[in-house]
Amino acid sequence: MSNIFSQSTSPAFKRQAIDEFFIQPMFMAEDIRGLITVRTDIKGTETLNRIGRPSMLTKPKTTPGFTPAGGFNLTYTDITVKPMALEFEQNARSFWGSIVEQLLASGYKEDDVEQMKSPDVWNKVMLPLIAQAGQDDLIRQMFFANPAAEYFVNGIPTGSPDDNYTGYTGFISWLQKDLLSGIINSAQHVPVASSIVAKKQEVVQTYTKGTDTAITITINGMAYTQAYDTSAAVTITNWLNAHKATIEARAGINGVIVTNPSAGAIKVVSKAKGQSFDCTVAVTGTGTFAATGVVAAVKAGSLSDNEADATLEDMIDAVTPEMHEYDLMFMLTSSMWRNLVHTLKDRQTVMGDAILKNGLKVPTYEGFPIIVRPDWDKWINVAQAGVQPHRALLTTSKNLLFATDGTSDSEMIETWYNQEAQMRRYRVQYKAQTAYLHKELVVLAGFID
């Protein structure tokens, strides 16, 4: 269907300005590209092929001719980018009150800011700020996006999807999910000890039948009901078969695991140490539930002395044979980094060699670059209720892939001046998704129990 009205803006917003002031700083800045691999040309779904190297090829030659041996192992996964959007509007006078220093530093006068209709002021002053804010938000989602994320109340999931994170799946969500399911070998994960022993919340609810028609167990704001059938044991078994998959798919590591430890009983346990949950029970009829085995959640405290040093050493010891062929790097929460710094100070040793990465000197541990991620500390607390607060990742940038169509879509950015509202309006839409390519090329610490 064609548009009824079509009108161009004047002056026009140049594509060159979009590239220079928004796309390059948001999607192609060195602090992203230096840590991961960025693909900016994926529109929908693309297959990522993984080719395993053949081995055992050479055999004794006992007869004339040759006998082929060995083969390539080809596996693949699909990466599907998901649509994302950002919208922003700005009134000129409000803009002036907050941005005077940057305008003056850029050589603008006070009168210039009233000319919000001019793309020049918007391009050179406002777009770089939006691009930086957009990039910070992009990096947050790149690591912590989780389609199963839920809003928290007092650190407990509520059943309401949190659209600040549900757009696609971030690196940390992939790694936690695959570690929990066993896709990533547990030998590639190092536990992290803290000064306070963290604990999972637990409870066992045992059902005793009466004259009943149904039972309802409500977990983290969502009610799960099952009709009574034959006996307490059968009813509980039916409840588990009907609801277990749905319950355990919720909230990522902030969710729970439900099991049937004995006839007529349901056990609810946090997926991660330190995570709390709400669990209430009800019977439609005269039956009852009794709670036993109650354990309260306890969050991890500060790191034990020298814990980061021991953790990084154990991570290097856990490196797979395949990882030796790549340039590896550590990514650490700032809590891990500060613990390591204290260890080095106590030993009265220097920080060790430093290397240039993204134009900056970064420290190394046994020759591997250390990238400190203070944003992880922040978003672990906000996005994951502060569970598993001390984390480290050892991998290669070639293994972490961020896919987007963000530099090639001609309709990804719109900006115009609304004269009636006296607002400069700005919209950006793009598609995004992450993937890690090889499970053999990661060693984790503190990601899940």
Helices and strands as residue ranges (DSSP letters): H 15-18, I 19-23, H 24-27, H 30-33, E 37-39, E 45-52, E 73-80, E 82-91, H 92-105, G 110-114, H 119-121, I 122-126, H 127-144, E 150-153, E 156-161, H 171-181, G 186-188, E 189-190, E 202-208, E 212-219, E 222-227, H 232-248, G 252-254, E 256-259, E 265-270, E 279-285, E 288-295, H 307-317, G 321-325, E 329-332, H 334-346, E 354-357, E 360-365, E 368-372, H 374-383, E 392-395, G 397-399, E 400-404, E 413-418, E 423-436, G 439-441, E 443-445
